[in-house]
Amino acid sequence: MKALKFILSGKTAFFKVPMVNSVCYFTYGNIHKPALLGMFGAILGYKGYGYEITDFPEYYEKLKDVKISIVPNSENGYFNKKFQQFNNSVGYASQEQGGNLIVKEQWLEGPSWTIYIMLNNDESQKLANMIIHSQCVYIPYLGKNDHPATIEKAEYVEVKNVDAENLTIQSLSLSEALDFDQDEMDFKYEEYLPLTLNLETNHHELKKFILTNAPVEEAFTEIYEDGEKHITFY
């Protein structure tokens, strides 16, 4: 099976955790699928939330069936985080005196991921063609437009299904899809990350993701390899 593989990175990134919105804003520890689909929608020029919506925004409706895999290019899946404080002085930003809102956000520092896109439908093929030729309709960014995205080393690769037993997985994977040998686990990154949008509210629906160096004991999803990494798609 053919897939597109590329490196996605930036100086900083911010993927807002919506559960906390006072005093400071927190970020998820890694990019997630809805954020990636939003970036892909920008590349393809699809409409987002600022336009009339039926069930989902246009970008999500067209891209939700694209299968992706995310490999953090960092030690144990973690990126450094740092709080940034700045002023937002646009007239509608704040009801405080002077109309100046002091914003404190937690940013990822120097994030980098290897992204795989399974070329399994027309939309994924169209997206891959844009990326491989370094084209985009709108500028892609990492969470918000303060964080421009760099896309490089795009290439087509062959991925094949392999027997999962005793393999280590380099991609973020759904926790429910894999059982690992706990006795061989030197590190474990776990986080609830957005996976889909809710049809009624368009809010993120979260699932637990995991990254570990422990070998797989049992897999409830397909494992793929490209000659370098073992990954899962979702």
VEXTORTOR-422301 format. One record per atom (N, C-alpha, C): x, y, z; residue in one letter. Coordinates in steps of 0.05 Angstrom, whole numbers, plus 32768, in hexadecimal, padded with zeros to 4 digits. Example, Ala and Ser with C-alpha at 12.3 -4.5 7.8 and 13.67 -1.06 7.14 Angstrom:
BEGIN
81087F8E809CA/80F67FA6809CA/81087FBE809CA/81017FD3808ES/81117FEB808FS/81028001809DS/
// end
This chain:
BEGIN
80117FE88000M/800080008000M/801280198000M/8009802D7FF1K/801980467FEFK/8010805A8004K/80238069800FA/801D807F8022A/802F8097801CA/802780AE8025L/803880C58024L/804580C9803FL/805E80CF803FK/806D80D38058K/807B80EE8057K/807A80FE806CF/80878118806DF/808D81208089F/809F8133808CI/80A6813E80A7I/8096815880AAI/8088815A80C0L/8079817180C8L/8086817D80E1L/808D819780E0S/809B81A380F7S/809581C080F9S/809F81CD810EG/809C81EA8111G/80AD81F38129G/80B0820D812CK/80BE82178143K/80AE8213815CK/80938216815AT/808182138170T/806782088165T/805681FE8178A/803B81F58170A/802981F88188A/800F81FA8182F/7FFB81FD8198F/7FE181EF818FF/7FDA81D9819DF/7FC281CA8197F/7FB081CC81B1F/7F9E81DF81B1K/7F9181E781CAK/7F8181D081D7K/7F8581CD81F1V/7F7481BB8201V/7F5C81CC820AV/7F4481C58202P/7F2D81D68207P/7F2381D58224P/7F2B81C18233M/7F2081BE824EM/7F2981D48262M/7F3F81E2825BV/7F4981F7826CV/7F4B8211825CV/7F3C82268264N/7F3C823F8254N/7F3D82588266N/7F488255827ES/7F4C826C828FS/7F69826D8299S/7F738285829DV/7F8E828A82A6V/7FA282848290V/7FA2826B8286C/7FB482648270C/7FA8824E825FC/7FB2824B8247Y/7FA982368235Y/7FBE82218231Y/7FB582088233F/7FC881F18231F/7FC681E48215F/7FDC81D7820ET/7FDD81C981F4T/7FDE81AB81F9T/7FD4819C81E5Y/7FD9817F81E5Y/7FF6817B81DFY/8000816381E6G/801C815E81E4G/8026815781C8G/8013815081B6N/80198149819AN/800381538188N/80098155816FI/7FF5815B815BI/7FE18144815AI/7FC881498154H/7FB481348153H/7FA681348138H/7F9681208133K/7F8A811D8118K/7F7981348110K/7F66813F8121P/7F5681558117P/7F67816E8110P/7F7D8173811FA/7F8F81898118A/7F9C818480FEA/7FA5816B80F9L/7FB1816480DFL/7F9E816880C8L/7F85815F80CCL/7F71816280B7L/7F6B817F80B1L/7F6B819080C6G/7F6881AD80C2G/7F7F81B880B1G/7F9781AF80B7M/7FAE81B880A7M/7FAC81AF808AM/7FA381968087F/7FA0818B806CF/7F8A819A805DF/7F7581A2806BG/7F5F81B2805FG/7F6A81CD8055G/7F7C81D98065A/7F8881F2805CA/7F9981EE8043A/7FA881D98042I/7FB881D3802AI/7FA781D08011I/7F8F81C38015L/7F7E81BE7FFEL/7F6A81D57FF9L/7F6981E8800BG/7F5781FF8007G/7F3A81FA800FG/7F3581E78020Y/7F1A81E18029Y/7F1081F4803EY/7EF681F88040K/7EEA820A8053K/7EEB81FF806FK/7EEC82118083G/7EED8209809FG/7ED5821380AEG/7ED9821B80C7Y/7EC3822380D9Y/7EB7823E80D3Y/7EC5824E80C3G/7EBA826980BDG/7EA5826980A8G/7E9D8251809EY/7E8A824F8088Y/7E72823F8091Y/7E5E823F8081E/7E4682308087E/7E4C8212808AE/7E42820680A0I/7E4881EA80A6I/7E2E81DA80A5I/7E2E81C38098T/7E1781B0809AT/7E1C819E80B2T/7E2A818780ADD/7E31817680C3D/7E4C817C80CED/7E60817F80BCF/7E7B818580C4F/7E86819B80B2F/7E9B81A980BAP/7EA981BC80A8P/7EB281AD808FP/7EB481BB8079E/7EBA81AE805FE/7ED4819E8061E/7EE981A9806DY/7F03819B806EY/7F008180807CY/7EF0817F8092Y/7EED816680A1Y/7EDC81528093Y/7EC7815C8086E/7EB5814B8077E/7EC4813C8061E/7ED6814A8054K/7EE4813E803DK/7EFC812E8046K/7F088134805DL/7F2181278064L/7F1F8113807CL/7F0881118088K/7F06810180A1K/7F0D80E3809CK/7F0B80D98084D/7F1180BD807FD/7F2E80B88076D/7F3E80CE8075V/7F5A80CB806FV/7F6880BE8087V/7F7780A98083K/7F85809B8098K/7FA280A7809BK/7FA980AD80B4I/7FC380B980B9I/7FD180AA80D0I/7FEB80AE80D1S/7FFC80A480E7S/800F80BA80EFS/801480BD8109I/802580D28114I/803B80C68124I/805480CC811CV/806C80C3812BV/807A80DB8136V/807A80DF8151P/808880F6815DP/80A780F28159P/80B48107814FN/80D18106814CN/80DD81138165N/80DA8105817CS/80E381108195S/80E880F881A8S/80F780FD81BDE/80FD80E881D0E/80E480E081DFE/80DC80C781DCN/80C580BC81EBN/80AA80CA81E5N/80A980D881CEG/809080E581C6G/808980FF81D2G/809C810A81E3Y/8097812381F1Y/80A6813A81E4Y/8098815181E4F/80A5816A81DBF/80A5817E81F3F/80BA818E81F4N/80BB81A28208N/80A481B68205N/809A81C0821CK/808481D4821CK/808D81ED822BK/808482038222K/808B821C822EK/80748230822DK/806F823E8243F/805982518244F/8062826B8237F/805182768226Q/805682908219Q/804082A38221Q/804782BB8228Q/803482D08230Q/803582E7821CQ/801E82EF8212F/801E830581FFF/800383148202F/8002832C81F5N/7FEA833C81F7N/7FD9833981DEN/7FBF833981E2N/7FAC833A81CCN/7F9C835381CFN/7FA2836781BES/7F96838281C2S/7F81838981ACS/7F788374819DV/7F62837A818AV/7F498382819AV/7F388392818EG/7F21839D819DG/7F0E838A81A9G/7F0B8372819DY/7EF8835E81A7Y/7F05834981B9Y/7F1F834D81BFA/7F2D833881CEA/7F25833681EBA/7F1F834D81F7S/7F1B834C8214S/7F098363821CS/7EF9835F8231Q/7EE88374823CQ/7EF783838253Q/7F11837C8257E/7F1F8389826CE/7F2683A68264E/7F2E83B68277Q/7F3483D28272Q/7F4B83D3825EQ/7F4783E4824AG/7F5B83E78235G/7F5883D3821FG/7F4683BF8222G/7F4183AB820DG/7F59839A8208G/7F6A8396821CN/7F8383868218N/7F81836C8227N/7F8283568219L/7F81833B8226L/7F9D83308227L/7FA68328823FI/7FC0831B8243I/7FBC82FD8240I/7FC982F2822CV/7FC582D58225V/7FDE82C6822DV/7FDA82AF823AK/7FF0829D8241K/7FEA82828235K/7FFC82798224E/7FF882608216E/8010824E821AE/800B8234821BQ/80208220821DQ/802682168200Q/803E821981F7W/8046821281DCW/805981FA81DCW/805681E981C8L/806B81D481C3L/808381E281B7L/809A81DA81BFE/80B381E581B5E/80C181D281A2E/80C581DC8189G/80D481CC8175G/80C781B1816EG/80AD81B0816BP/80A081968165P/80A6818C8149P/80A781728146S/80AC8165812CS/809F814A812CS/809181448116W/8085812A8113W/8089811F80F7W/808B810580F5T/808A80F780DBT/806D80EF80D7T/806180F980C1I/804580F480BCI/804280E180A4I/803080CE80A7Y/802980BC8091Y/800C80C0808AY/800680C18070I/7FEB80C28066I/7FE680AA8054I/7FD48099805CM/7FCD8082804CM/7FBE808B8033M/7FC88083801BL/7FBB808C8002L/7FA580787FFBL/7F8F807B8009N/7F7980688007N/7F6080737FFAN/7F5F808D7FF2N/7F4880987FE5N/7F5080B17FD5N/7F3D80BC7FC7D/7F4280D37FB5D/7F4D80EB7FC4D/7F4280F07FDCE/7F4B81087FEBE/7F6881057FF4E/7F6F80ED7FFDS/7F8B80E98005S/7F9E80EC7FEES/7F9680E27FD6Q/7FA780E57FBFQ/7FAA81037FB7Q/7F9481127FB8K/7F95812E7FB2K/7FA7813D7FC5K/7FA481377FDFL/7FB581437FF3L/7FD2813D7FEFL/7FD881247FEAA/7FF4811B7FE6A/8000812A7FCEA/7FF1812E7FB9N/7FFB813C7FA1N/800381587FA8N/7FF281667FB9M/7FF881817FC1M/801281827FD2M/801481707FE5I/802B81707FF7I/804581697FE8I/804481557FD7I/805C814C7FC9I/806781617FB7I/805581737FADH/805E81897F9CH/806081A47FABH/806081A37FC5S/806481BA7FD7S/805081D07FD0S/803781C97FCDQ/802281DC7FC6Q/800D81DD7FDDQ/800181F57FE0C/7FEB81F87FF3C/7FDA82107FEBC/7FC1820F7FF2V/7FAF82267FEDV/7FB1823A8004V/7FB18230801DY/7FB582418034Y/7FCD82378043Y/7FDA82498052I/7FF382428061I/7FEC822E8077I/7FF982178079P/7FF48205808FP/8002820E80A9P/7FF6820980BFY/8002821080D9Y/7FFC81FB80EDY/800A81FC8104L/800881E88119L/7FF681F1812FL/7FDC81EF812BG/7FC981F68140G/7FBC8211813CG/7FCC82268138K/7FC282408132K/7FD782508123K/7FCF82678118N/7FE182748104N/7FF982828110N/7FFD827F812AD/801682888137D/802D82748132D/8025825C8127H/803882468126H/8039823A810AH/8048824780F8P/804A823C80DCP/8056822080DCP/804C821080CAA/805581F480C7A/806981F280B1A/807D81E180B5T/809081DA80A0T/808B81BD8098T/808781B9807EI/8083819E8072I/809B81998060I/80A981838065E/80C1817D8055E/80C5815F8052E/80D681588040K/80DE813C803BK/80C6812A8035K/80B381368025A/809B8126801DA/80A381118008A/809A80F9800CE/80A080E47FF9E/808A80CE7FFBE/808780C07FE5Y/807580A97FE4Y/808580917FEFY/807780817FFFV/80848069800AV/807080528008V/807B803A8008E/806A80228009E/806980198026E/80508014802FV/804C8009804AV/803F7FEE8048V/80487FDB8058K/803C7FC18057K/80337FB88073K/801E7FA88073N/80147F9D808CN/80277F888097N/802D7F8980B1V/803F7F7580BDV/80337F6A80D6V/803E7F5380DED/80367F4680F7D/803F7F57810FD/802D7F5E8121A/80337F728136A/80427F66814DA/80417F4C8151E/804C7F40816AE/806A7F46816DE/80717F508184N/808D7F56818CN/80997F6F817EN/80897F7D816FL/80927F968162L/808F7FAD8175L/80A07FC18172T/809C7FDB817FT/80907FEE816AT/807E7FFF8173I/806F80118162I/807A802E8166I/8081803B8150Q/808C80568152Q/8078806C8150Q/805F80668149S/804B807B8146S/8039807C815FS/802D80938162L/801780958175L/80018081816CL/7FF68072817FS/7FE2805E8179S/7FCB805F818DS/7FB480578184L/7F9E80558196L/7FA4804081ACL/7FA1804981C5S/7FA8803781DBS/7F97801D81DAS/7F7E802081D2E/7F6D800881D2E/7F737FF481BCE/7F847FFD81A9A/7F8A7FEC8192A/7FA27FD98196A/7FB27FDD81ABL/7FCA7FCE81AFL/7FCD7FC681CCL/7FD77FAE81D1D/7FE07FA581EBD/7FFE7FA281EAD/800B7FAD81FFF/80297FAD81FFF/80337F9B8216F/804B7F928213D/80597F838229D/80627F97823ED/80537F988254Q/80587FAC8269Q/80747FA88276Q/807E7F8F8276D/80987F8A8282D/80AF7F958272D/80AA7F9B8259E/80C07FA58247E/80BD7FC38242E/80AC7FD18252M/80A67FED824DM/80B97FFF825CM/80CA800D824DD/80DD80208259D/80D0803C825BD/80BF80428248F/80B1805C8249F/80958059823DF/8083806B8245K/8068806A823BK/805E8087823AK/805680908222Y/804980AA821FY/802B80A3821AY/801A80AF822AE/7FFD80AC8227E/7FF080C78229E/7FDC80CB8218E/7FCD80E48218E/7FB280E0820AE/7F9D80EC8215Y/7F8480ED8207Y/7F86810481F2Y/7F8380FC81D9L/7F85810F81C2L/7F6C810E81B2L/7F65812581A5P/7F4E81258192P/7F528111817CP/7F3D81038174L/7F3E80F0815EL/7F2980F78148L/7F1180FE8151T/7EFB8104813FT/7EEC811D8148T/7ED981268138L/7EC7813B813FL/7EAC812F8145L/7E9F813A8159N/7E8481318160N/7E70813D814CN/7E5E812C8141L/7E4C8135812DL/7E39814B8136L/7E30814A814FE/7E1C815D8159E/7E2981778161E/7E408177816DT/7E4D818F8178T/7E6581988168T/7E7181878158N/7E8A818C814BN/7EA1818F815EN/7E9E81878177H/7EB38187818BH/7EC4816E8187H/7EDD81708191H/7EEF8159818FH/7EE6814281A0H/7EE9812A8196E/7EE5811281A5E/7F01810581AAE/7F0780FF81C4L/7F2280F781CCL/7F2480D981CEL/7F3C80CF81C8K/7F4380B481CDK/7F5F80B381D9K/7F65809E81E9K/7F7F809C81F5K/7F93809181E1K/7FAA809F81DEF/7FBF809781CCF/7FD8808F81DDF/7FE8807E81D1I/8000807481E0I/8018807281CDI/802F807681D8L/8048807181CBL/805B806581DFL/8067804E81D9T/8079804181EBT/808D803081DBT/80A3802981E9N/80B7801881DCN/80B37FFB81E2N/809D7FF581F1A/80977FD981F7A/808D7FCA81DEA/80947FB181DBP/808A7FA181C4P/806C7F9B81C7P/80607F9781B0V/80437F9181AFV/803F7F7481B6V/802C7F6F81C8E/80247F5481CEE/800C7F4B81BCE/7FF97F5E81B9E/7FE27F5881A8E/7FD87F72819CE/7FD07F708182A/7FC77F888174A/7FAA7F84816AA/7F9A7F99816DF/7F7E7F988164F/7F7A7FAC814CF/7F917FB38140T/7F917FC38128T/7FA87FBA8117T/7FA97FC380FEE/7FBE7FBB80ECE/7FD87FCC80F1E/7FEE7FBE80F0I/80087FCB80F3I/80167FCC80D7I/80227FE380D1Y/802F7FE680B7Y/804C7FEE80BCY/805D7FE980A8E/80787FF280A8E/80807FFC808DE/80938010808DD/809C801B8073D/80BA8015806FD/80C48002807EG/80E17FFC807DG/80F180098092G/80E5801D809FE/80F3802C80B5E/80E3802B80CFE/80C9802F80CEK/80B9803280E6K/80A1802080E5K/8097801880FCH/807F800980FFH/806A801D8109H/8053801D80FBI/803F80328101I/802380278100I/80108036810BT/7FF480308109T/7FE6804980FCT/7FD2804380EDF/7FC1805880E0F/7FA6805A80EFF/7F9B807280EFY/7F80807580FAY/7F72808D80EDY/
// end
